[in-house]
């Protein structure tokens, strides 16, 4: 047998059971707004970082030219939130043909010059096109 106060207590407990969901949802929304990913383009030669540029909120065009002592060069162009190697004196030109990259985890590699251009984010792993990248 249910008494009138039993129904009130049951309704109160049901409402109270959704309180953690509301608290975690509010916390997650505030945390997600504060953790906007920052994309950075990193240029490395033979495993050593030689140039770095923040792509998030980058406007305009910035150019960096890698020059080695033996005359090798790669012209790297940063335009808004994208990056590409537009000119190089390597024999295969695969790095130039790669085109523009803009997503986290994408890379451009020039094997003859041992040059790597990659886009990284300040957060841990992200999912881009079904692939998990670090």
N, C-alpha and C positions, 0 to 999 in steps of 0.2 A: 504494500500500500504506500502510495506516495502522498506526502503531505505538501501543503503549499510552499513551505520553506525549502523542501527538497528540490523542487523545480527551479527555484531561484538559485540555489547552491550549484546545481548541475549546469545551468546556463552560465553562471559566473566562472566555473571551472573550465568550461569549453572556451569561453572568451580568453581566459587567462592562459590557456594552452597555446594560443596563437601569439602571445606576447613575444617570445623569443624570435619567431619568424619576422615580426615587425621590426624588432631591434636590429637583427642581423641585416635585414634589407636596407634600413636606413644607414647603417654603418658601411655596408658594401657600396651603396650609392655615393657616399661621401668619400670613401677611399678611392673609388674608380675615377671620380672627378679630379682628385689630387694627383693621381698617378698617370698622367698623360705621357705616353711613350715619347722619348726624344731620340730621333734617328741621327746617327753620326756616320759620315763616310770616313773610312780609315784606309790610307795608302801605306802599304808595306813593301819593303824591298828585302828579299832574302830573309824574311821572318822578322825584320826590324821595322817598327813603325816610323815612317818618315814624314807623314803629313796627316792632319786630322781636321775635319770641318763639320760643324753641326748643320744638318740639313733641315731640321725642324725650324720653321719660320724663316728659312733662308730665302731671300728674294734677290733676283738679279742673277748675274753670271760672274763666277769666280774661276780663274784659270790657274792651274799649277802645272809646271813642266818639270818632270823628273829628268835629270841629266846625270849620266854616269861618266866616270873618268875616261872610259874608252870610246866615248862619242854616242853611246846609246841614249835615246830620249823617248819619252812618252808625254804627250800633252793631254792633261786630264781637265775636263770642263765640268764645273758644278753649276747647274742651272735650276734655280728654284729648289725643288726637293729631289732632283735627279742628278745622276753623275754618269759620265761616259768618257772613254778614251777616244779622242777625235783624231789624233795623229801620232804615229810612231814609226821608227825606222827599222822595225823588226821585219824579218823576211815573210812570215806567214800572215800578218795583219789580222789575226783572229780576234785580238783584243779590240781593234777598231770596229770590226764587223759585229761585235757583241751588241753594240748600241747602248741605249740608255737603261739604267737600272734605278729603281726607286723603292723597292720593298726590302724589309729587313731580311737578312740572310742571303741576298743576291750578291754575286761576285763577278768581277771581271779579272781575268788572269792573262798576263803576258809572260809565257814560259821562257822565251829567249832572253828576256830582260829580268826574269825572276821578280816580277812586279805583281802585286795583288791589290785590288781595290774592292772593298767590301762595305756593306751597310750593316751597322749594328744598332741595337736599341739599348736603352738603359735598363730595361726590364729583363726578366729571365727568359724563358722560352716563349716563343710566339708561334702562332700557326699561320702560315702563308700558303694558300692554295693546297691545303691538305697535308703539307709537310711541316714537321715540327723542327724549328731551328733554334739554336742557342744564341 
